[in-house]
Amino acid sequence: MAKRNDIAVDIKDILGKLTIEDLQIKGKRVFIRADFNVPLDDNMVITDDSRIRSTLPTINYAIDEGAKVILASHLGRPKGKVEPRFSLAPVVKRLQRLLNKEVLFVSDCVGPQAENIVSKMKEGDVVLLENLRFHPEEEKNDEAFAKSLAALADFFVNDAFGAAHRSHASTVGITKFLPSAAGFLMKKEIEYLKGVIENPVRPLVAILGGAKVSGKIGVLENLANKVDKVIVGGGMAFTFLKALGQEIGDSLVETEMIDLAKSIMEKLRRSNVKFYLPVDCVIAQTIEAGAETKIVTTQEIPRAWRALDIGPASVKLFSEALQNAKTVIWNGPMGVFEIDAFSRGTFAIAHAVTDAYALSIVGGGDTDYAVHKAGVSDSITFISTGGGASLQLLEGKNLPGISALTDKK
């Protein structure tokens, strides 16, 4: 099934910032902050290169325009120390294959070696700097470190949406010293995520899952006056069910969030937003493959049992709610989908989303992984590359890495 890009988002310069197309980059050094924070196996082999592929349009554009391309990224959490397992060396090999050209690797992101290699670059050359987070100054947004990064280039392009919610030297600090623009991926992320909130094709349905209500409170509050339907599944649903007075056994609950859950449900009711919670669930006593499971209504969860997935009646209810949707935003799985016995709810909703004739947007992280496992990723209109960043945007918050870019005149 093809991606449904025929349902357009009406974008009227939502970004308001310079983009790479606004820069005269021929012959210039362009520092592109990418998000190459890719998963690696024990042999340092990349297991999913989608984040690298998502930045290729920006990199290829810079190459074709005759820029000298300097790529920088973080990988993992080395906490300001050099750790070989977090080296970007594996990314160089994959980049060379995807770009079909040589990519020089610099063993540091600042200092004499980086300066020397960059000074010898020709038009169309590409270099990749070593992990920015090998320096503690990166996450501290240290001004001197940011200035050292900026000294390598004439322009700064931020294409790392997954790090746009971080005020780091390579996302915010560097913009003080260079004309700064958004890459194509950054622009696309903003257009989709902000576009559907500000000017959606209706009905607009938000599906929220995952473990905790606390992580999605801001999203629920911001969407209360903007969506037509809200579907809540996953562990977070049981805080709402507890707020309704139901017994939920040993299911996940955030007791400190119960009053807030009640107020959110009341706010949605006052806004005439249809609110859906699971009516049945798959329960077990342990979260492990091979555990005994039962399907019960949400009012009949015994003590010492916990809900780990939505049940078939909930799948039917949620799927019917999605049938007339024109725009769907989904962030968070319906259960512990990594274990087969608790995966059916999440996968069924993934198929229901793609069966709806709707523009569909999936938040990063677990939901991205879930739609890939369900085999429907090619049928989702847009899959965000940033979990935390996409949540902040859906909460209505500004992202530091975007706010810092140069405004369009």
N, C-alpha and C positions, 0 to 999 in steps of 0.2 A: 504494500500500500504506500502510495507516495505521501510525502509531507503535505499538509494542507495549508500551503502558503497563499492560497487564493482568497482567503478571508483576510483583508488588509487591516493593519493598524493605522489609523490616521495620525501621522506624526507631523507636528508643526514645530520643528526645531526644538524638541524637548531638551536636548543636551545643552544648548546655549553656549557651548565651548568650541574652541578651535578643534578641528580634526586634522589628521595627517594630510588630507587633501588640500588644506588651506596653507600648508607650508611649502616653501620653495626649497626642496631638499637635494636637488641635483648637485653632486660634488660635495655635499655637506655630510658631517658626521651626525648620525641620528641614533640617540640612545633610546632603545625600545625596552620598556619594562614589560616583560612577559610573565605569564604564570606557567612555568614548567614544573610545577610541584606534582609530578607524576608518580604513580605507584611503581615500586621496584620489587622484584622477588629476591630471594637470598643470594642469587648469582648476579645481582645488579643489572638485571634485564628488565626493561620497561614492560609492564603488563597491560597498560592502557595508555595510548598516546593521544587521546582525544584533545587534551589541553594543548598539546603541541600543534596539532592540526588546526585547532580553532584560531591560532594566531598567524597561520600561514598567509592569509590574504594581506595582512598588514606587512609582514616581512617581504613577501613577493612584490608588493606595490613599491616598497622602498628600494628594493633591488632594481626593479624595472625603471624607476625614476632616476637611477644613477647615484643613489645615496651610498654612504659608507655605513654599514649597518652594525651597530653594537648592541648585542642582546644581553639582558641581565634578568636574573630570576632568583627566587629562593627555592629550597627543596627541604622539606621536613622541618624539624625543630632542633638544630644543632646548638642552640642557646649560646651563640657568640663564640663558639670554638670550632676549630677545623676538625671535622669528622669525615673520614674517607667514605663512609657509607652514605653520606649526604652530598657527595660530589655530583656536579652536573655533567661529569664526563660521559655517562651513558646517553645523555640528551644530545651531545654533539653527533654521535653516530646516527641517531634517529633523524636529526635535523638534516644531516648530509644526504641521507637517503630520500627524505621528503622534498628537499629543495633541489636535489640533483646537482649539488655543487659543494665545493670545499667550505667547511666552517672551521675557522681557527679557534682553538680553545686556549684561554688565558687562565693560568693557575691561581689568579687572584682577581678581585674586581677593582682594586685601586693599586696605586704604587707604580714604581719605575717600569716593571715588565708590561703592565697594561698600557701605560702611556707610550712606551716604545712601539708596541705592536700596533696600536691605534694610529700612531704618527705615520706608519708605513702603508696604511690602507689605501686601496685604489677604489674608484667608483664601482659599486656592485659587490665589493668584498663584504663578508660576514664574519664577525667574531662573536664568541660567547664567553662571557666572563664567569668566573667561578662563583659559587653560592654566596649571595649577598649576606646571608645570615651567619656566615663564618666570622663576621665582625659584629660585636655587640652594639656598635654604634648604629647599625641599620635599624633595629627595632626601637632604639631610643630616639630616632629621628634627629641624630646628632648633626648640627649644622656644618661642622668642618668636614665630616664624612660625606654629607650630601654635596658639598662644594667640590670635593675630590672626584665624586662621580660625575658631576656636571662639567668638570674641567676636561673630560674625555670627549665632549660632544658640542655640537652647535644647536641641536634641537632635542627636546625630550618628548617621547610619545609613550603614553600609558595605555597598554593593551591588556593589563592584568586585572580584569574585573574581580577575580577571586581574592585579590589583595586590596581592593579599592576601599574597604572599610577600615583599613589600617593606616595610621598616621606614622609611616616609616620614612626613612631618609630617601629611599628609592621611589616612593609614591607621592610624598608631599614635600619633603625638604628640598629635593632637587629642583622643584618648580620655581623656587626663589631665584634661581640663577640662569634659567633657560626658558625661551619661549616653549610652552607646553601644550600638547594637543592629545586628543583621544585617538586610539587606533580603531580599526573597523570593528573588532570584537567588542570593545568597550562601548562604542556607539550603538551596536546592535543590541547589547544587553539592556542598555538604558531605554532604547526605543521600545523594546518588547515589554519589559517589566513595568516601566513608568507609563508607557503608552496605554496598556490595558487597564491600569488603575484610573488614569485621567480621562480616557475617552474609549471605554470598552464597547464592543458589540455585545448587546444583551440578548438573552440572559447571561450574566456573569456568575460563574460558580467557583467558589474557593474550596479546595479539598485540603484539609490540614490533618497531619498524622504525626507519627514519631512518639517519643516517650513522654515528654513533659509539656504541660500547659505553659509553664514559666517561659519557655523558649519561644512561644508563639503568641503570648499575650498582646504584645505590641501590634502584631499583624492583625489579630482579631479585632482589636480596638480601632485600628485604622481602616479596616475593611467594612466595619459595621454599617456605615452609611453609603457604601459603594458597591457592594455585591448584592445579588438577588437571592443566592442560596449559599449556605455554609455547610459542608459535610465534615464531620470530625470523626476520625478513627484512631487506631493505634493506642498506645498506653495513655495518652492524654485524655482520651474519651472517658476514662473511668473516674477522673476527677469531676467531670461534669455529671456523670451518672450518680456519683456519691452526693453531689450537690442537690440532685433531685430526690435524694433519700433512699436510693437503692443500695442493697447489700452487694458488695463486689468481691467478697472472699478475700484472697491475698493479692488481688490485682493491684497494679501500680496506682498509687494515689498521692497527690501533693496536698496534704491536709491544709497547709497554709494558703492554698490557692482556692479553696472551696467557696469562700465568700465572693472572691473575684469572679469565679466561674458563674456564680448566680447572677452577679451584676452584668456580666457579658451577655448571658442568655436573655436577661431583661432588656438590655440595650438593643439586641438583635430583634427581639419581639416588637419593641416600640418602633423600630425602623422597618417593620414588615419584611424582615429577611427570614426566609425559611431555613430552619436549623435542623440538621439531621444528626442523630447519634446512633450507634449500633443497637440493634434489637436482639441480636444473638451473638455468640462468640465461641471460639475454640478454646477450651481450657485444658490445663495440665497442672501437675504438681511440681514439675521441674522444667527448666528451659534447656532441653537437650534433645537431640535426635533419638528416637526410639521411646520417648516418654509416652505413657498412656494418655490418650486425649479423649475428650467428650465435646459434643456440641450442645450448648444449653442457652436458654434465653438470658438476657443480661440481669434479670431479676432472680435467677436461680443458680448463681455461682456459689458452690459450697465453700465452707471454710477450708483452708489449706490448699485450695485450688486457685489458679490465677488465669486470667484471660490473656491469650497470647496472639490472637488473630480475630478478625471479624468473621462471623458465620455466614452461611449461605443466604439466610433471610436478609441480613444486612447488605450483602452484595447485591441482592435483588432490589432492595430499597434504594441504595445509593446509585445503582445503574439506571433505575427509572428516573431518579432526580437529575441525572446527567443527559437524558435523552434529548431534551430541547435546548441544551446549552449551546451558546454561540462562542463563548470564551470560557476556558477552564484554566485556573491556576492551581497547581498541585505542589505541596511541599510536605513531605513526611509520609512514610509507609503506614500501612494499616495494621501491621503486626511484625513479629520477629521473622521477617521473610527470608533471612539467611538460612533458617532451618526449614526443610521441606514441609514438615507437618503444619507449619504456621505461615506458609507462603501464599496459600491459595487466595486469600482475601486481597492482598496487595496486587497479585498478578491479575485477578479478575477485574479490579478497578482500573488497572493499566489498560486492559482491553476495552473496558467500558468508555474510558476517556478517548481512545482512538476510534471507537465506533461512533461517538458523537460527532456530528458535522460541525466541529468547533475549532477555533484557534486554541491550541493547547500549549501551555507553558509549564515546564517542570523545573522546580528549584533544584539546586545542585545537591551534592553529597549522597545520602542514602537513597533519595528518590531517583536520582540519575542512575545509580547502580541497579535499582529495582526495575526500572523500565527496560534497561539493557537485559537483565536476567529474564524478564517477561517476553523478550523478543519483539518489543514494539517501538524501540527507540526511533526507528526510521519513520514511524507514523506520527511522532510528536512534532508539532510545529517548531518549537524552540526548547532546547535543554540548556539551562543556565550553567555556566562554569563555576559559579560562586555560591556556595551554600549560605555562609554568614552574610555576605554582601547582598545577596538577593533578599534575604529576610529583612535586612535593615532597610532596603529600598521599599519593600512591601509594607514596612512599618511607617513609611512616610518620612524616614530620616535621610538627611544628606550624607553622602559618602565622602570622606576627606580626600580620597584619591581623585575624585571627580571635581569637587569644589575647588581644589587647588589648581586645576588646569586654567589656561589663559582664556578669558571671556572673548566671545566673538564681538567685534566692534559693531 
